Amino acid sequence: MTQETPSPAADRFDDDDYPAYTMGRAAEMIGATPGFLRAVGDARLITPLRSEGGHRRYSRYQLRIAARARELVDGGTPIEAACRIVILEDQLEEALRLNEELRRSTAESGGAAGS
């Protein structure tokens, strides 16, 4: 029996940053309208990539970000404010991740120096 290797195309669909979804499909997936996706793009929350034909394509990461903005808007937050909140949440998450990496790195090097 021959072993099957995943095709490069299949690998791309596992990539959170691969722009796999059309605007219509992306809107359907997050329970929004194409107009909502255009609005969060205009607010610079997400920037979809463009196909060779100029059509917007969204990644899973971008859809998670847009879905969070949709939750806030559905709760009554104006779209511009929702986009800013999501950006700040994303920045905070990244800062916390970097701080944790720094703590681990410091603890590892401090533990080795103390031996």
C-alpha positions in Angstrom: 0.0 0.0 0.0 1.3 3.5 -0.8 1.3 6.2 1.7 -0.7 9.3 0.7 0.9 12.6 1.4 -1.4 15.6 1.9 -1.5 17.9 -1.1 -0.2 21.4 -0.8 -3.8 22.7 -1.3 -5.0 20.6 1.7 -2.2 22.0 3.8 -3.3 25.6 3.0 -6.8 24.9 4.4 -5.2 24.0 7.7 -3.5 27.4 7.8 -5.5 29.9 9.8 -4.1 32.7 7.6 -5.0 31.2 4.2 -7.7 33.2 2.5 -10.0 30.3 1.7 -13.4 31.9 2.0 -15.4 34.1 -0.4 -17.3 37.1 1.0 -20.6 35.3 0.7 -19.4 32.2 2.4 -17.5 34.2 5.1 -20.6 36.2 5.9 -22.7 33.1 6.1 -20.2 31.4 8.4 -20.2 34.3 11.0 -23.9 35.0 10.6 -23.4 38.5 9.1 -24.0 40.2 5.8 -21.5 41.0 3.1 -22.1 44.6 4.0 -20.9 44.0 7.5 -17.7 42.4 6.2 -17.2 45.5 4.0 -17.8 47.8 7.0 -15.2 46.0 9.2 -12.8 46.2 6.2 -13.5 49.9 5.9 -12.8 50.3 9.6 -9.5 48.5 9.0 -10.3 45.7 11.4 -9.5 43.1 8.8 -8.0 43.5 5.3 -9.1 40.6 3.1 -6.8 39.4 0.4 -8.0 39.7 -3.2 -8.2 36.9 -5.8 -6.8 37.4 -9.2 -10.3 38.5 -10.3 -10.4 41.1 -7.5 -12.8 39.2 -5.2 -12.3 39.4 -1.5 -11.0 36.3 0.3 -11.1 35.8 4.1 -9.0 33.6 6.3 -10.3 31.7 9.4 -8.3 34.1 11.6 -10.0 37.1 10.0 -13.4 35.4 10.4 -12.8 35.0 14.1 -12.0 38.7 14.4 -15.0 39.7 12.4 -17.3 37.3 14.4 -16.1 39.0 17.7 -16.9 42.4 16.2 -20.3 41.1 15.1 -21.0 40.0 18.7 -20.2 43.5 20.0 -22.3 45.2 17.3 -25.2 42.8 18.0 -24.9 43.9 21.7 -25.4 47.5 20.7 -21.8 48.7 20.3 -21.3 51.0 17.3 -19.2 49.3 14.6 -16.3 51.7 14.9 -16.1 51.2 18.6 -16.5 47.4 18.2 -13.6 47.3 15.8 -11.4 49.3 18.2 -12.3 47.0 21.1 -11.4 44.0 19.0 -8.1 45.5 18.0 -7.3 46.3 21.7 -8.3 42.8 22.8 -6.0 41.3 20.2 -3.1 43.6 21.2 -3.7 42.6 24.9 -3.7 38.9 24.1 -0.4 39.3 22.2 1.2 41.3 25.0 0.1 38.7 27.6 1.6 35.9 25.4 4.9 37.8 25.0 5.0 38.5 28.7 4.5 34.8 29.5 7.3 33.8 27.0 9.6 36.3 28.7 8.8 35.0 32.2 9.5 31.4 31.0 12.7 32.5 29.3 13.8 34.5 32.4 12.9 31.6 34.8 14.9 29.1 32.6 18.0 31.2 32.4 17.8 32.3 36.0 17.4 28.6 37.1 20.4 27.6 35.1 22.5 30.5 36.4 21.6 29.7 40.0 22.9 26.0 39.8 
